[in-house]
Structure formats: structure tokens, C-alpha cells
Amino acid sequence: MKFIDEILILVKSGNGGNGCTSFRREKFIPKGGPDGGDGGNGGDVWIISDINLNTLSKYNFKKVFKAKNGLNGSKKKCSGKRGKDIYINVPLGTKIIDADRNIIIYDITKKEQKVLIAKGGKRGLGNYKFKSSTNRTPFKHTKGKEGKKVRIKLKLTILADVGTLGLPNSGKSTLVKNISNSRTKIGSYPFTTLYPKLGAVFIKKKKFIIADIPGIIMGASKGTGLGIQFLKHIERCRILLHIIDFSIKNISSIIKNIEIIKKEIIKYNKNILKKPIWMIFNKIDKINYKKKIEQIKTKYLSVEKIFFISAKNKIGTTKLCKNIFSFLKRYKI
């Protein structure tokens, strides 16, 4: 299924049903009083969070959602049936934006969160509601109100405790797959990961969620490669893991690759760099790395956390996960 993280839809609540003008007419009651019933209220439009969804692709072709109209009232004071509500399911992390005003209406971040987007039109009143001591035979009734029409933009930013950064083929997908229940595709070529994927990491009945984000390359901010269209998915992450290919022989090339990611993030949103970013040097199984480790540690003394791992062979990954758990617990995030 294609990953869709932004969609524009039109929603319309149901119209209220009209009230009825009617008078009671029976065999022995030829001149009964007014008995026109009220109309039914129009159906509402709701948006509900669904933990089983992780994309907005189901709305890629269906763009219009209408709740049912309320039915008209009828004689014998019978009220019209209320219009049926309509429910739109979205993944956690979906922002609901008023497309005309470009204002965020709601942010769907909780399980089974339910928000009202468009209230149904109010019902019309039947003529029996207008009977009074001075008007015994009212012919007046009111029409139902029109439903509300709203153009909304659904914008998904996935919710994860941990997000990954790095150049293509640095080992992000391998790490996420090997420490979590993610089924992410792995390959030794760029852009194996074409859209974000989530995995859950469990230790002693506790878990954190990690997001595998597609790789960034130089010029991504100008649209090169996959661009930076997926960087918004790390904005809500608590910790960012910068995965670096440590098997490259030249230290200067490794440092250059680190700076590429940093510069592209700054061009996108420099506030992301305020988050805790841990440097994860991957593929240590492929080299004699002890001398290089000392060089890297000297270069990046100010970095909060540095780890040397082999995601493929699961070297150092348990220690990494335990540190992530400790960090999340310590800062209660």
C-alpha cells in the first residue's frame, strides 16, 4: 500500500429535516389541533484515531465525505429520523487543518480520540410547536438548517519515541529490524526504505517505538533523491539516532557524511538539532575499528552519547536499547 501522509478532503454534515404542518383529522374529531412533527437533526462528521492505521492512503481516491440528512417531520407529531453520523478513521499523529484558514483544528495523539469536525444541521419544527392560547391553528413550520461544509487537510506525522537519521545504506533499517518487531525491507543499495516504518522494542514488558526514516543525501533540501519530505516525521521523536557507516576507511569521509546530515537538517528546521541526538557508528564488524574509535571520540567529545555497534550482528545493540530505556525513564518522556 502506498504511503500517504498528507491529503485534502471535503466533509459535509447532514441537513436538518423540515418540520411539518398538519392537523389532526379523525372520524369523530374533524377539527383536531395541529399535529405536524419536527424534522430530524442532520448527521455529524467525526474523526476518530485508529491505532491500526499508519498511512492516509485509504483517502487517496475518496475525497468527499457526507453525513446523512435528517428526515422531514410528518403528521401525528411524528418526528423525522435523525441523520446518520459519519466517522473518518485516521492514524495517531494526524493533524486536522482547516484548509481555508490554514489553522490546526485538532491534533490526534491519543488512542480512541474522537473529535467533532462538522455539526449536523438543526431540525425544523412542526406546527404543533407553534400552538398558543392566541393561535389555536398555526400553519407555521420551520425548515431544517443546512449542514456545515468544511475543507480539511489531514497531515500525518508519525508518533515515535526514537527516530533514525542517516545517509542511505548506513544501516538504519537493519538496526530497526533487528531490535524491534518491524518488517522493514533491507538491501545494500540506496533508498531501500521509501517511507517511514515503525517498530516496537520490548525489554522486560516495557517498550519504546522506533521509526525507520528514509535516508537523506546531499541536496535533499532542494529535492535531490527522496528530498526531505519525510523529515517532518522526526519532529515529535524524543531521541534521534544518527546512524553512520563506520566501515568507510577514511575518517575525513565519515566526518563529511556526518556534516551532510547536519546541514540538511538545518536547512529544513534547525530546531530539530535541539533534540537529543545520539551518534551511532555502525558496521564495526567490517573493520579494525579500535584506532578509529579513539579518533572519533576525540572529535566528538561534546556529543551526549556515542555508540559503536554492528546492527547486522547485533553487537552493542542491547546496550544501546538499555540506554534508550534509561533515558526515557529518567526524563519521563
Buried (B, 14 or more C-beta within 10 A) or exposed (E): EEBBBBBEBEBBBBBBBBBBBBBBEEEEEEEEEBBBBBBBBBBBBBBEBBEEBBBBBBBEEEEEBBBBBBBBBBBEBBBBBBBBBBEBBBBBBBBBBBBEEEEEBBBBBEEEBEBEBBBBBBBBBBBBBBBEEEEEEBEBBBBBBBBBEBBBBBBBBBBBBBBBBBBBBBBBBBBBBBBBEBEBEBEEEBEBBEBBBBBBBEEEEEBBBBBBBBBBBBBBBEEEBBBBBBBBBBBBBBBBBBBBBBBBEEBEEBBEBBEBBBBBBEBBBEEBEEBBBBBBBBBBBBEEBEEBBEEBEEBBEEEEBBBBBBBBBBBBBEEBBEBBBEBBEEEEE
